[in-house]
Amino acid sequence: MLENTKFFTVDTWKTEIQKAQESKIDAFALNFNYNAEGNNARLSLAFQAANALGFKLFFSFDYAGLGLWPKESVIALLLEYGPNGAYFKRPDGKPLASTFEGWERAEDWPEIKLKTNAFFIPDWSSRGAKVAMTLPGPDGLFSWAAWPEAPNNMSIEVDSSYTYFLKGKPYMMPVSPWFYTNLPGYCKNWLWPSDSLWWERWQQIWWKQPEYVQIISWNDYGESHYIGGLYTNELHAFKPETGRPPFDYVTGMAHDGWRELLPFAIETYKNNISTVTEERLVAWWRPNPNTQCPNAGTTANTNSQLQQPLNPVVFQPNAIYWSMVAKSKPDIRVTVGGVSVPSVVIGEPVGGVGIWHGRAMYTSATGNVIVTAYRNNVIIPGLLMQGDKPISSSCSSVNWNAVVKSQRAPAGAAVTPPYRLEQQYCIAGKGEGNLDGICQASCAKGYCPPEVCTCTKKSGVPVTVKRTVPTVYGCPWPQYTASYLGLCSFLCGTGSCLQQYCIPSSTEKQCSVSADPPPPTPPAPPASTCTPVGTSCNQGTGEGNLQGLCVFSCERGFCPEKACKCTQRGKSLDAPVLSKVVGCPIDSMPTDSWKEYIDLCQFTCERNYCPPGACKSWRNGTTDGISTINCKPANVPGPAFNTRSFQEMDARVKAYGFEDHVLAAVVHTPMWVFARAEDGRVSSE
């Protein structure tokens, strides 16, 4: 996030780029808002550093933060930086461009691509893959669905939707280690189950083999999924005027350790195999037991994504999770507060070389955490790891962010896994919804199609199955979709025709299935009932004579619902008062319309836009007196009151003993009101 690099120098950028290069990362996707302060200077520094180190960058235009990007601005930036040697390009030389949302401006991208030669892979996740591919512009798609919805574990259901509707076009698959946010100023306070996500998602990437993988994120501190350096002077979302968090859940919670898994994970994704030279141990845990402190209103899941909010305690057990890049099976031992906690293996690599994963449940124990790797009952040199942030029940709120620690063993002889990815065979799997039972049965027999099922366990030895004699064919029941075709054909043909899903047949025939393609695309999120800080209205419209007033005022952040319709939120134009005037609807304004205009006329006339067909104004605040203001419908009598000069009123105020005062004239009342003086006394006449 470019927003979180305000105080970066070229050297800071180089430091972060070197961390990424050590992790085998090829490029940074630079996410930034339209017209955000400092964009140009920060981009310049980033490209200086990237060019110096042979690293790549590409743009992810954020259409959701401060408003929609005008196509002219996108074109200008791509023309400026696209030819840069540090800009990430496709093999054919086309510069890669992406977005965070922005489907509303899809019609801009054919022209943008024509003028910049860009290859466009947007994130339009709010529309889903099916709808996104009907919009103009995409050459591929990026999905933001990197986290599971409780109570589920992560699956490839959404990924399969993307690859289905992309029909061979590039898919950028997301991976993320964590998700927790508590920023009421941005209407955010939820978590998604993430305890084993970092390990589990890389298994799915190896299985799915997308063209691109994007890690979410390098430095988004507000959502707790950062893996880059933690800079406390860049926590801009944690300010009282922005995110308004109830407590700081990031300071002291570095996540650098998660990068220790990346060289092996990324090389395996790219090359179908890697090697282990340095054994690496990573462990993570939350700093507080899940029920020992107030929850601060955090839920698992969020209404904003059409999900059912649930109790996070159920899905975030008290446990220390660990992953180890190992040359052979390790024995991981964990203590909390000096008390041994049993550790179990959750996942192991095929052939024993690679990433092992497990956890140790500590129930309600507190104290320092020590994680140690043994082999043959001896500590592996360098792999005794002590956390510097103990688990504590002394807290104002549960911190659902993760403490992440890591250790490396000394480098030794390289060990290569005995099986490449293409030599590994699925022997267990799962599916979503009704597909789960048939996927479990099929994957256990060695057929686990990645478009439909998620493999959960592999082996270097294939499962041996025999075709039935005579051949039995199988079709899904008509209510099922095409997702079941291959599964039914395989299971029936191997003598395991699950008749709750499949119809066996002694003759081959054309299957009839539901026309609905798998799987369903997610619906658009509902309109939010919360207005995030810093996202006032910046575009709007009105009907009839209100149109000009609404366009002018809404783009300056004032868009009254009774008169105007806000069409976009984001950073609004500065709107200082330019004239001391009173603005009113014109005398001929119909009575039933008058209330719609009065606030707009006051706002716009003070800013030198006072269209005579709708508004009138009088000079106010001068020393030679103020005229009687008749700011009312023409057919409604106004109250009688005397006009007095400001000099006279000033004298009266001082007569009451208010030397330091503020004066206010109240229209429509037969009196002048004196404001509160510094000593708190109030007087009126």
N, C-alpha and C positions, 0 to 999 in steps of 0.2 A: 504494500500500500504506500503510494507516494506520499500520502497525507502524513504518514508516520516517519518521514525522513526530514523533517523541518530543519534539524540541526546537523544533518549529515554534511561532511566535507568529502572531497574526493577520496581522502584516505579512509574515511568511514565506509564509503561505498566499496572501496577495494577490500577492506576487511570482510565485509559481508559476502562479496563475490568470491573471495578465496574460500570461505566456509562452504559456499555452494559448490565450487569446483571440487573440493575435497570429498564432497558427498556425491559426486558424479552427476550433478544437476547441470543441464545444458543452458538454461536461460531463466531469466526472471520475467514474469508477466507483470508489467507495471500498470497497476490499477490507479486511476486518478479521475477526479470529478471535473466537470466542465467549469471553466472560469475560476478554479480554486486558486487561492493566493499561493504564489511560489511555484506553480507548475513549471514554468519555463526554466527557472534557475535550477530546480532540482533535476529536471530531465538532462540539462546540460552537464551537471556533475556526474550523473549516473552514466552517461555515454562516454564521458572522459575516462572514467574508471574502467568501464567495460572494454573499451578499445585498448587500454593499456594492458589488460590481462587476457585478451582474447576470449571474452565472454559475450554472451548474446542477451539481448533484451527485446521485448515486443510490447505493444500497447494493448491494454484492456480498458476500453473507454467505459467509465462508470456512468450509466444513464439514470441510476436510482438515487444518487447522493444529493447533488445540487441541481438536478434538472437534466433535461434531454440535451444531448450534444447537437448543435447545428451542423449540418453536413459540411459547411464551408470550413469550420474549425477542424473537423476530422481530416478533411482533405489536406488542409494546410500542414498539419502535424505529420501526416504520412508522407507527404511530398518532402518535408524537411528532413525527417529521420529515416524514412524507408531506405534510401540509398546508403545510409551510414553503414560502415563495415561491421558495427556491433549490433545492427538490427537483425533479428532472427528471420531467416528466409527459408522457404521451401526449396527442395532440390532444383526446381525450375527457376529459382530466383525471385519468386513472388514473396513480398513481405507479409508475414502473418499478422492479422489483426483480430482482436477479440473484443468482447464487451462483458459488462455485468448488466444484464437486462437490456432494455432499449428496443424491444420488439415494436413499440409504437412508431419508431422511425425506420422500420425495415425498408420502406420504399426509398430511403436515402442511399442504400448500399449499392445498388447497381451502378449509380453514377459515381459513388466513391471508388468502387472497384475499377471502373473504367478509367478514371483519372489517376489512380495511384498504383494500379496493377496488384492490389492487395488480394491475399487469399483470406477469406473471411470465415472464422469459426466462432460464432457468438455463443454466449450463455443466455438463452431465452427460456430458462427452466420454468418460469411462471406460466408459460404457455404449454409446456410439454413437447416432446419430440414430434408428435404427429402434426400438431398445429404449426410448430416452428418451421417444418419443412414445406409447408404450403405458402410461407411468406417469402418475399423476394430477397435474394442476396446470399443465403448461406452456402458455403462450399463444404461445410461440415458443422458439427455442433459440439459444444462443451456443456456438460451437465454439472449443476451445483449440488447434486444429491449425493453428498459424501458421507452422510450420517444416517443411522437407522432410526426409524420411528419406534419408540417403546410400545409394546414390550418385545419387539423383534430384534434379532441380531442383523448385522449388515448382510444384504443379499445383492445379487446382480439383476434383480427384476427391472429396475429403472434403466440400468445399462443395456439390458436386452431390448428394452423399448427403443432406446436410441439407435442401436445397431440395426434393428428391424426397419425403422422408418428411414434411416440414412441410406440403406440399400447400397452399401459399399463405399459411401463417402466417409471421410475421416471422422473418427470419434475421439474426443479428448475426455478421458475418464478421470474423475476426481478421486483423490485420496486425502484423508485428513486424520490426524492423530487424536483429536479431542473436540468437544464443543460444550462450552458453558459461557453464558453471558448474563450479566445483571446490570443493565444500563437503562434505567427507567426513562432517561431523557430521550432515548431512541426507541422507547416502547418495547424493550427486550429484557426478558428475565426467564430463561429456560435452559435446560441442558438436553443433550441426546446421549443415550448410552454409548460410552466410548472406551470402556476399560480394556478390551482386547482389539479395538478397532484398527490400530496401527499395524498390528501383525496380520489380522484377518483380511484387511483390504488388500495388502500386497499379495496374498495368496490368490485373491480374486483377480487381480491385475495379471498375474502370471497365467491364470486360467483363461482369461478373456482376451488377452493380447491386443489391446486397442492400439491405434496408431500413435496417439499421444497420451501422456499422463500429466496431470497438473496437481501439484501439492497445495492444499489449502490449509495453512498459508505460511508465508515466511514471517510476516510481522503484523498480523491482525491481532493485537493484544486484547481487544475488547471481547472477542469470541473465544479466547484461550487456546487457539489452535496454531499459535506461532511456533516455528522451529528454528528461527534465526536468532540473532543476538537480541537481548532484552535491554532496551535503552529507556531508563525511567524518565528521561526528559522528553520522550516521544509518546507519552501516554495521554494524547490529546483527547481521547474519548472519555477520559476519567475526570475531566474538569467539572466543577459545579455548573458551569454555563453550557455544558454539552451533554455528556452521558448521565451525569448525576448518580454515580454508583453509590450504594449505601456503605460500601467499604472498598478498599483497594485489594482486589483479589489477584493481582499480578506481580507487584513488587516482591522481589526475593524468590520468584517462581520461574527460574530459567528453564527452558525446554531444550537446550542444546543437545542433551543426551539422546533424544529421539533421532537425531541425524546419524548416530552411530550405526544404525541398521541400514542406512541408505546405500552405501557403496555395494554391499552384497545384493540388496533388493533390486537396485536399478540395473546393475550388470546382469543379473538373472533375467530381468524383463527384456533387456536389449539383446542379449546373446544366448538366452536359454540356459545359461550356466555361468557360474562365477567361481572364485577360489577363496579360501580362508587362510590368510597369513597371520593376522592378529585376531585373536578371539576377543569379542567385545560383549560386555554385560550391561544391560540397561534395565532400570527398574523405575516404576512410578507408582505414586499413591496420592491420595488426597490428605491434606494436613489435619483434617478433623474427622472423627467418627460421624457417621451420617445422622445420628439421632441425638448427639450430645449438645448441640447448639441450635438456636433458632434458625429456621430455613430461609428467612428473608423473602418468602413468597415464590421461590423458584419452583418450577414444575418440570417434569419430564414431558417433552413435546410442547407444542404451542398452538393456540387457536389461529395465529397468523398464517400457519401452513395447513389449515384445515385438519388439524390433529387433535385428538382428545388429550387434554392435560392430565397427567397422572402424577402420583406421588414419587418423587425421585429416589426416595429411600429404597423402594422395592427394586430398582434397576441399577443402583450404585452401591453394591455391597462393600463392607469394610474389608479391603484386601489390598495387598501389595502385588502388583503385576510385574512380570519380568519377561524379557526376551534376550536371547543370547545367540550371537553368531559363533558357532562352535564347530570344532573339528571332529568331535564325537560327543556322545551323550554326556551332559553335565549333571551334577547333583547340586541343585540350588537349595541353600539353607537360609532361612530368614528368622531374625529375632526382632521383636518390638519391645522396647523397654527392658531388654535383657531376657525376655521370655521367648522360648523357641515357638515358632508358628509353622505348622505343617505346610509344605509346599508341594503342589501337584503339577504335573505336565498336562497342558491343554492341547498343544500341537507340537509335532515333531517333523523334521524334514525327511524326505524319502532318502534312505541310505544313511541317515544319521549325520550328514554334513550339511550345515546350513543354519537356519534360524529355528531355535527351540523357543517355545513359549509356555508360560505357566502362571500360577498365582498362589498366594498364601493368604488364607482368610485369617484375620486377626480379631474378629468379633468386636469387642469394645476396648481392647488394650491401647495404651498410650505410651509414649516415650520415643527414644531414638530408634531409628530403623537401620538395621545392618543386613545386607544381602551379600552372600558369599558363594562363590562357585567352587565346588569340589570335583575331583575325579580320582577314583580309587582311594577315597577317604582322605585325600590330601588337597589342601587349598591350591587352586590353580594360581600361579604367581601373578600378582597384580589385580586379582579379581575378588578382593575383599573390599566391599563398598559400604561406606557409612554415610547416611544422609545427614545433612546439616540443618534440616528442618524437621523436628520431631512431630509425631502425631500428638495432637493436644486437644483436650476438651475445654480449654479456656479460650473461648472465642465469642464475639458478639453475634456472628452468623456463621453457618457452615460455608466453608470455602470449597466449592465444587471444582476448582481448578486443580491441576496436577503438579506435584513435586516430581521432577524427573532427574535422575542421577545415572551416571555411567562410569565405567572403568574399562581400560584396555589391558590385555596381557601383552608381554613383550612379543615382538614379531618372531616368528619361527618359520619352519618349512611350510610352504604352501600345500594345502590339502584341497583337492577338487572333489565335488560331489560325484558319486558313482553313476548318477543318472542325469542326463539333460532333461529339460522340461518335456520335450517330445518323446522321451523314453519313460515318462511317468504315466501311470494309468490310474484313473479314478476308481476307487473301490467303495466310496460312500458319498452321498450327496443329499441335497434337500431341494425343495421347490416352494414357491409362494402359494398360499391359499390351497385350492383344490389340487394343485400340481404336486404338493408335498409328498403324498403317499406314493404316487406313480414315479416321481423322481427318486425317492428313496429305493424303491424296488429296482428301477432300471440302473441307477448308478452303482448299486451293490453288485450288479452283474456286468459292470464295465462299460455301460453305455450311458453317458452323462452329458448330453449336448449342452454347451455353454450358453446357447441362445435361450434355453428354457430352465435348466437346472444349475444349481451351484454345487460344485464339488467341495466336499469337506474333508476328504482323506484320499491320499494317493499311495501308490505302491510302485516299485520297480518291476513287479511281476504282474503281467496282465491276468485278468480273470478269464478262465476258460469256460466258455459256454458252447453248447451244441445246438444246432438247429433241429427242430422236431422233424420226425419222419413218420408219416408224410408231412409236408409243409403245412403249417397253420398260419393263416393270415389274420391280421387284426386291424380293425378300424375303431376310432373313438365313437362313443355314443353321439348322436347328432347334436346334442346341446353343448358339446365341447368344441373348443377352437382348434385351429391348425397346430397349436403347440403340442397336441397329444398325438399327432399322426405318427411321427417317428418312434415315439415311446411305445405306442400300442403295437406297431409293426414289429418292433424288436422284442417286446415281452411275449407277445403271442407266438412269435416265431421261435422262441426259445423255451416254450412250454410253461411260461409263467403269465398267462393272459389274465390280468386283473379285471374281472368282469364288471366291477363297479365303474370302470373307466372305459373298457374296451369290449368290442364285439368280435369273438373269434369266427373265422370262416375257413372252410376247406378249399375255397376257390379265391383267387385274386380278383378284386373288384375295386372300382373307384369309390373312395370314401366320401361321404357327405358330412361336412362339418359346418359349424357356425362361421359366418362370414366375418365376424369381428376379429381383427388382428390382435395378437398378443403383444405385450400386456397392456393394460389401460394406461393412458397418459394422465399425469396428475392435473387436476383442475386448477384454474387460477385462484390465488388466495383472495379471501374476502376483503372488502374495504375495511381499513383499520379504524378503530374507534379512538385511537391514540394519535396525537400529532407530535412527531419527534421534534426535539429542539433543533433549531436551525433549518427547519424545512417548512417555512411558511409558504403560502401561496406565491407563485411568481408568474402565473399566467391564468387568465380568466376571460370570461365572456359574459354578455348580458343580452337581453332581448330588446329589440326596438331601440328607443332613444337611450337606453342604458348602456348600449354596446361600447361607445367611446369612453364613458366614465369607468366602466368595469375593466376594460383593457388597460387603461391608464393606471387605475388604483391597484388592481390585482398584481400587476407586474412589480409593484412597489410594496407588496406584502399586505395590503389592505383589501380584503375581498369579502364584504359582508354577505352572508348567506341569503338574507332577505331580498337582495337585489341582484347578486352576481353568482355565477357558477365557476368555481375554481377548476381549472383543467390541468394544472401541473403544480407540483410542489418542489421547492428547492431554494437556492439562494436568490433572494429578491433584490431589486435595484435599491440603492440608497435613496431615501426620500426625505431629505431635510425640508423643514418649513422655509419657504422662500419669501412669503409675504404675510404680514400680520393683517389678515382679513377675516371677516365672518362670511361664510358661504351658505347660501340658502337656495332652495328650489325657486324657480321663477314664479311670479304671482299667478300666472295662468295655469300652473300645474294642477291637474285634477286632484281633488282631495284624497281619493283612494290610492293615488300614486305617491303622494307627498312623502310618506314615511320611507319609501324606498330610496328617495333622492337626498334626504337631508344630510345623512352622514357622508355620502359620496361627495356632495357639493362642498361640504366643509373641508374634506380631505383634499380634493382636487384643486379647489380655489386657493387654498394655502400654498399650493405648489405650482401656481401660475397657469393652471389649466382650468378654466371656468367657462365652458361653452355656453354662449348666450341662449341657445335653444333649450337649455336645461337648468342652468344655475345663474345666480346673481351674487354680487359680493359688495361689501362695504369695507372701507378702511377702518382699522381698529388699532387701538394702542397709541394713538397720537396724543400730544400734549395739549392740543387745542380743543379737546372734547370728543365725545362720541355721539353719533347720531342715534336716534331711536331706531332699533332694529325690529322689523316686522317679519320675523322668520316663521311664517305660519301659512297655512292654506288661505287663499284670498277670501273665502267665505266664512272664516272662523275669526271672531273678534279676539284681539289680543288684550292683555292686561294693560292698565294704565300705569306708567311710572315716569318719574322725572329724570331728565337727562342732566347729569352733573359732570363738571370737568374733572379730570384726574387731579388737577391741582387742588380743587376743593376737597376731594375725597382724601388726598394725601394729608391735608391739614387736619381733617377730622380723625384720621387714623392716629396721627401724632398726638392729638388732644387726648386720646385714650391712653397714651403712654407707650404705644408700640413704636419704638424707634426702628427696629429691624422687622420688616413685615413684607408680606406678599399680598398683592391686591388682586381681587378677582371680581369681575362684573358678571352677575347672573342675569341672563336675559329671561323674560317671561315672569319675573317676580317683582313686586313693588318695593324691593329693598336692595341695598348694597350689602354684601357680606365681606367682612374683614377676615382674612385668613389667620391661622394660628401663628402667634409670635414665638420667639425662641424659648420664652419662659413658660410656654404652654397655655397662656391665657387666650381666650377667644372672646371677641365682642362683635356685635352686629347692630346695625341701625335699620 
